[in-house]
Amino acid sequence: MYVVSLWALPLTVLVSVCLSVSNRCLPGDSCFPANIKLIKFMETLDGKLHFPHTAEYDRLVDRYNRVIVGGSGHTVSVAGYTLGGGHSPMSRMFGLAVDNLLELQMVTANGHIVVANDHMTQTSFVNGSVSTTDNTDIFWASRGGGGGTYGIVTKFTFRLHFAAPQVVQFLCSYPIRRLDGQNIGFAVLRKIFSILTTLPKEWGGYLLISGVPDKSGNFGRIMLALNHHGVLNSTSRASLDQMMNFHREWQSFCFYKNFSSFFQYDKTAQETPYFSSYSTNTLLQNDSFTNDLITFILHKMETEYSNKSHLGMTGTLLGGRIMTVGAHETSVNPAFRSSSMSLTASTSWTHSVVDYSSLLVRGNEIGKYLNKFGSGQYVNNAGDDVMNWQHEFWGSNYMRLLAIKDKWDPDDFFTCKECVGFENNRRSPYSTDGKFHAPLGPIFGK
């Protein structure tokens, strides 16, 4: 077995906010910790590990050839991403982040240090004593139960995978409405949906939809941004040729690009522009990709556009390896195990908008309607004030999560809005009117 251990707490202390031109913090940037020992690689590994810049990283490149499941957003940290579930462009090949989490170290509300995995939980008490049990409930809860709920995780150990021998990128973009007034969005989405539900697991990535005019006078964009885990000359890669050949006269662009390694591909990943936005989410099943969903998406792209705000959607491909994990093996919403896409809708506005309260209301309404097409929501991408959030975020896993919360943190030392145990309202220090006014992030202490 191949594993990598990441120390979460030192990274949060040592990595400052890096607002460089690329809006990311990479090795070699001033914001990245210089001490490579913060990331420990097991000595049993061989091959190459892809890490850019600096002589120390080049040394590791010469030794390892492994990847871990992670998101494509370079500004996303490991802790919250993993504890909420963690989908990735590689998830169709290797599963969610929590499917690859082998062990964690956590500081609990009473100051104990816990090391937990799927076969034991070891607790080091403040008096120096140590106990070990085969009860692994805290590890199960941490594999999808959400960040900042059960304790502060200071270390993760992940399963490593061999990096792809090659990565083939597929970028294909169409407008929603052409300059000549021809509405092609429905036909394009119908074609894309028919392909995605049967796509080989080697393909992963995103469907990107936006309701903004482009410089050439077209309105909106429907784009596939996918990557293939494997060589260019393969049957699985060729499964997207039908999209490449679909109405070439409509395409803004459509091409394959071959990379010699996953690292070479990942270096090219670009962060999307930053906006103030309100996001909502739903998990789409195979039977969710209906004409009604297409009509809803295209209608909202048109009606939500103004000179100060617009709507965008990001569909992360699911399925593949994710579907092979049991519904209750981890604590993520069981709907993840049957979903084909995690679709997030973001109502965004420019920095010139001072009063955005009406946009929040509209974004929330879009979310409520969007949820009619899916089954459950991804907690890391969900909106505010979600109705029946316990079921939406965790489904049939919620009652077990709540029992574990009551066992490990009965006084709600760790709490946040719509986190496990929030409905008990046992601790809401910012409330003067019976409502919870805490920030959306976790709150520690009393």
N, C-alpha and C positions, 0 to 999 in steps of 0.2 A: 504494500500500500504506500502511496505517495502523499505526504502531507506538508503543509506549511503553517507555521504559527505566526499570528499577527498580534502584537501588543497594542491594544486600543488606547489605553490611558496615556502612555507617553506621547503618542501621536497627537492626541487632543491638546496636550500641554505644549509640545514643541512646534507644532505646525501652526504658524500664524496665518492670518487671512492674506491670500495672495491675489491681488487684482492686477495681473499682468495683462498684456495685450491679448493673450489667448484665453483669459479668464479661467486658468487652471493652475494647479500647483504640481509641477513635475520634478523628478530628480534633476538636480542641477540648478533649479530656481532657488532664490534666497529664502523662500518660504518653506522649503522642504528640509526635513532634518538630515543632517550630514552623517549621522551615526547609522550605518547600514545594519548594525547589530539589533536595531529595533525590529527588524524583520529576520527571523531565524529560519533557516532552511535545514531540514534534516540531512545529516551527512550520508544517508543511505542512497541519496539521489545521484543520478548522473545526467549527462546531456547538457542542455542549455536552458537558462531562464532569461526571458526577455525583459530587460530593464535599461532605459536609455541613459546616455550621458555618463560622466564621471568614471574614473578608472576602476573604482570598486564595483560599479554596476557592470562594467565591461568584463571584469573577472567572473561575475556570476553568469553573464551571457555565455561564457565559454564552458560553463559546467552544467547548465540545466536547460531543459526544453519542455517546460511545463506551464500550464495556466491554471488559474482558479476562476470560479464563476464570479463575475462582477459586472456592475452596470457600465454603460458606455458614457455616463456623465462623469467627467473627471473631477467635478467638485463635490461629488457624493461621498460621504465618509462610510467606513466599513460597518460601524456599529448599528445605526438605525436602519440602514439598508438591509443588513442581515437579519436583525431581530424581527423585522416586519415581514420577512419572506425572501425578498431579493430576486426579482426576475432579471434576465440578462439576454443579450443577443446569442449567448451560448447555451441558454437554458433548454432549448429543444434537443440539444445534444447531451447535456450533462445535468439537467435539473435546476431547481432553484438554489439560491445560496444556502438555505436551511437544509436542503437535501444533501449538501456537501459539508455541512458543519459537523465536525467529529467531536469537538470538545470545547468547553469555554471555562474561563475563570471569572468569578463574579464577587463583588463586595455587596453583601446584603444590608438591609436596613439596620440591623443590630450590630453591624461592624464585623461580621464573620466573613471569612474568605472561603468561597465554595469553588471546587473544581468538579465539573459535571460532564458526563458523556452518556451514551445510551446503555451503559451497563453498570454504572456506579455514580454515587455522589459523595464527595469527600468534603467535610467541613472542618476548617481550622478556626477554633474559638479564640476569643480575645485573651483567655487565660492560658493559652498555649496548648490546650488539649486538642485532639483530632479524632473525628469519628467518620466512619465509612458505612454507607448503606447501599443496597441495590435498588432503592427507590429513586427513580430518575425523573420524577415529575418536573423538577425545575429545569432540566435540560429540554424536556418536551415542550414546556411552556415558552422557553426562550427561542424555540425554532418556529417563530411566526407569531408569537403572542404580542409583539410590539415592543418598541424601545422605551426605556425609562419606566418600566412597570414593576419589575421584580427585583432589580438591583442594578448596579453599575458594572457592566462587563469590561474587564481590563485585558482580556486575552481571548482570541479565537484560534482554533486549529481547524484548518480546512483540508479537504481532500484535494489533491492535485491531479490534473489530467495532462496527458500528452498534448502538446500544442499541435494544431493542424499542420500538415506538411505544406499546404498552401491555403490561402484564403481568397475567395473570389467575391468581390463586391458587385452588387447589382443596384444601380441607381436608375430609376425610371420615373419621369414626371410628366403629368398632363395638367392642363388648366381645367377648371370647372366649366368656365364659359369662354369660348374663343372670342377674339377681337371682332369677328364677323357676326357675333351674336349667337352662334350655335352652342347650345347647351350639351356638353358631352359628358358631364360629371356622372350622370346616372349609368351610362353604358360602361364607363371606365370602372366605377366602383363595383358594378355587377360582375365584370370580368375578374377583377382582383379578388372579390369574395369567393368566386367559384374556384379560384386557384389556391387560395390560402388554406382552405379547409382540408386539402389533400396534399399539401406540400411536404416533401421529404424532410425528415428531422434534421438533415444537414444544413438546412436553411434556417436562419433566425434573423431578427431585426425588427424593423418598424414600418408601419404605414403612417404617413404624415399628411394631414389635411389642413389647409388654412384658407380662410376667407378674406384674402387681401389681394387687391389688383397688383399685377406685375408691371414692369417698366414698358412692356410691349403692348399693353392695353388689354391683355387677357385678365379674367377675374379668377382668383383662387388657384389652389394648387393641390393636386393629389399625387403623392410621391411614394414609391416604394424605396426604402433604404435597407437593403438586406445583405447579409454576408453568408457565404457558403463555406462550411468546414470541410475542405477537401479540394481536390485538384480541379482544374478547369475542364479537363477532358473526362467527364463522368456523367452517368445517367442522371444522378440526382441534380447536378448543376444544370443539365439541359432541360429540366422540368420547367424552367422559367423562360425558355425560348418562345413559348406561346405568348407571353406578355411582351417580350421584345418585339414580336411581329404583330402585335395588336394595334391596328390603325396608326402606323408610323407617321402618317400625315398630321395626326393630332399631337404628337409628342413634342414636349419642350426639349427633352433629351432622354436618351435611353441607352445604357451601355453596361458592359461587364468590365471590371478591372481586376487583374490578377496580381496578388501579392505573394511574395516568397515565404512569408511567415505571418503569424497572427500579430506579432509586434509591429511589423511593417504596416499592416492594416490599421492597427490601433493608433499609431502615430498620426494618421490622417484624420482621425475623428474630430469633427469640429463641434464646439459648443453652439447651441442655438442662441440667438440674441436674447438678452434679459429684459423681461417685462414684469410689471406688477400684474398679478393675475390671480384668479380664483379658479381652482381646479376641482373637478368631480370625476368619478370613475365608475366603471362597471365591468364585470367579467363576462365576456361574450361566449356563449356556447355555439356549437356547430349549427344549431337551428336558429341562432340569433340573426344571421346575415340575410335578412329579409328585404324585400323592396320597401317596406315601411321604414326600416332603419335607414336605408339610403335616402329616401325622401326626407326624413327628419334631419339627417346630417346636412344635406344640400340646402334645405330651407333655412336652417339656423346659420349656415355660413353666409347666406345672403342677408338675412334680417339683422344679424348681430354686428355687421360691419358699419363703421362710421369713421370719421376722420380722427377719432380719439380712442376707439376700441375695436376689437375684432375677436373672432372665435377661432381657435385652433384645436385640433385633435391629434393625439398620438396613440396609435395602436401597437402595443408590444406583442409580438407573436408568442403564443404559448403552445402547449401540446408537446408531442414528442416524448422525451424522457420524463417530463413533468407528470404525464399521465400514468406512468408506470409505478408511481409511489402511492401507497394507500392513503385513503382520505383522512385517516386518523393517525398516521405514522408521525406527522408533524402537526403543529397547531395552527397552520394557516387555514383559511377558509377552505373546506373540502371542495368548494366549487372550482378552485384552482386546478384540481386534478382532472376536470372534464372540460375546461375552458380552452378555446382556441385563440383568444386575444384578450388582453387587458387594455381597455379603451379609456383614455383619459381626455376629457374636454376641458379646455382652459379659456376662460374669458379674460382677455388681457386689455390693459389700457396704458396710455402714454403717461409719462411723468408730469405732464401738464394738468392732468385731472386731479383736482383737489378733493372733491366730494365724489367718492366712488361707491357710495352706499347702494345706489340703484343698480350698479353693475354687479355687486355681490348678490343682490336679490335675483337678478336675471340669471346669473351663473348658477345659483341654487336651484332655480326653476328648471334650467336646462338639465341639471343633474338628476332631478326627480323624474323627468321624462325619459332621460337616457337609461335610467335604471330599469325601466319597464322592458327593455330589450335584453338585459343581461340577468345574471344570477349571482348576487353578491358583489362586493367591492374589495379592491386592494387597499388595505389600510394606509399604506405609504403614499398613495395618490388620491385619497378620498377628500371630499370637501368638508365643510363645517356644518354642524347641525344636521347630521344624517339621521333620518327617521329609522328607528329600530336598528341602531348602529351595531348592537351586539350580534344580531343575526347577519347583518350585511357584511361585517368585517370578519367574523369568525364562524358563522353558521353553527352547526351542531357541536363544534369544539368549545363553544363559549362557556358552558356551565363547568366543564372541567378546568378551564383556565381560571374562572372565578374562584373555584375551590382552592386552587394552588395559590392564587393571590392572597386569599384569606389566611392560608397557612404560613406563607413566607413573609408577608407584609400586612398583618392584620390592622395596623394603625395607619395605613396609607401614607407611610413616609415618602413613597414615590407615587406621584399621581399626575395625571394630565387629562385634558378634556377628551372624552370618548375613548379613554384607555380602559383596559380591563379593571373592573371595580368602580369605575367613575359613577355609575348610577346609584351607588350606596351613599354618595355625597357625605361621606364620613369626615371629610376634611376639605373645606372650601374657604380658606382664610380671606379671600377677596370678596366674599359675598355679603351684601347688606340688604339685598332684596329677594333672597331665596334663589338667586341664579348664580351660576358659576362664572366668574369673570377672570379666571386664570388664563395665562397665555397658552397658546396651542402646544408649546413644548412641555417637557417634563418639569416638575417642581420637586425639589429635594428639601427635606428638613421641615421643621415647624417654626 
